[in-house]
């Protein structure tokens, strides 16, 4: 089983609709490590780490989003393991404050 770490930026109506909490719930259900946060430009940024197929499934879920969201685009790229340093101590997946 090979691992993947992906950095994702989601644009559309993804703030004020529970998108961040939904991502955290979906990630924890899949046992994906990482974090999610809102960006001041109205997009949502996340890092997902885990088995490549599980991370791919998580990103596919982000393309759909929760029912109140409207996802226009999902940009993804490989991420460095250092990206996981933003995790809060003791958490496997963190919901971080807006930057």
C-alpha positions as a printed Julia matrix, in Angstrom:
99×3 Matrix{Float64}:
   0.0    0.0    0.0
   1.63   3.23  -1.1
   0.95   6.5    0.67
   0.06   9.88  -0.77
   0.06  13.42   0.56
  -2.04  15.83  -1.49
  -2.64  19.56  -1.14
  -6.1   20.61  -2.32
  -7.76  24.0   -2.91
 -11.52  24.06  -3.43
 -13.32  27.04  -4.95
 -17.02  27.84  -5.28
 -19.6   28.38  -2.55
 -17.58  26.52   0.06
 -17.61  28.88   3.04
 -20.59  29.46   5.32
 -22.15  26.16   4.22
 -20.45  23.7    6.6
 -17.89  22.59   4.01
 -14.92  22.62   6.38
 -16.71  20.56   9.06
 -17.98  18.2    6.35
 -14.41  17.68   5.07
 -13.2   16.95   8.61
 -16.01  14.4    9.14
 -15.35  12.71   5.78
 -11.6   12.56   6.47
 -12.1   11.06   9.92
 -14.53   8.46   8.5
 -11.84   7.44   6.0
  -9.03   7.59   8.6
  -7.23  10.22   6.49
  -4.62  12.36   8.23
  -4.35  16.1    7.57
  -6.14  19.39   8.02
  -8.63  21.81   6.45
  -9.06  25.6    6.69
 -10.84  28.5    5.04
  -8.83  31.05   3.1
  -9.67  34.74   3.09
 -10.33  34.62  -0.68
 -13.38  32.41  -0.06
 -11.76  29.09  -0.97
 -11.01  26.09   1.25
  -7.54  24.56   1.55
  -6.79  21.04   2.79
  -4.01  18.49   3.05
  -4.83  14.78   2.99
  -2.41  11.96   3.79
  -2.95   8.23   3.68
  -3.12   5.3    1.27
  -3.21   6.66  -2.29
  -6.62   5.14  -3.1
  -8.18   6.52   0.1
  -6.74  10.0   -0.53
  -8.06   9.88  -4.13
 -11.5    8.9   -2.79
 -11.36  11.81  -0.32
 -10.55  14.27  -3.12
 -13.41  12.83  -5.22
 -15.74  13.46  -2.28
 -14.48  17.07  -2.09
 -15.56  17.55  -5.71
 -19.14  16.77  -4.61
 -19.12  18.47  -1.21
 -22.04  18.75   1.22
 -25.53  19.54  -0.07
 -25.4   23.3    0.64
 -22.05  23.8   -1.12
 -21.39  24.48  -4.79
 -17.94  23.26  -5.83
 -16.63  25.04  -8.94
 -13.1   23.61  -9.0
 -10.71  21.43  -7.03
  -7.01  22.03  -7.63
  -4.71  19.33  -6.3
  -0.98  18.76  -6.16
   1.52  16.63  -4.3
   2.42  17.96  -0.87
   5.58  17.64   1.21
   5.31  15.73   4.53
   6.1   19.06   6.26
   2.57  20.17   5.33
   1.31  17.85   8.09
   3.15  19.91  10.73
   0.05  22.13  10.95
  -1.87  19.3   12.63
  -2.81  20.09  16.21
  -1.02  17.88  18.78
  -2.94  14.69  19.41
  -5.24  15.1   16.4
  -5.25  12.97  13.28
  -7.27  15.57  11.34
  -7.52  19.25  12.32
  -9.95  22.0   11.43
  -7.72  25.08  11.4
  -8.63  28.78  11.64
  -9.02  30.93   8.53
  -5.86  32.5    7.13
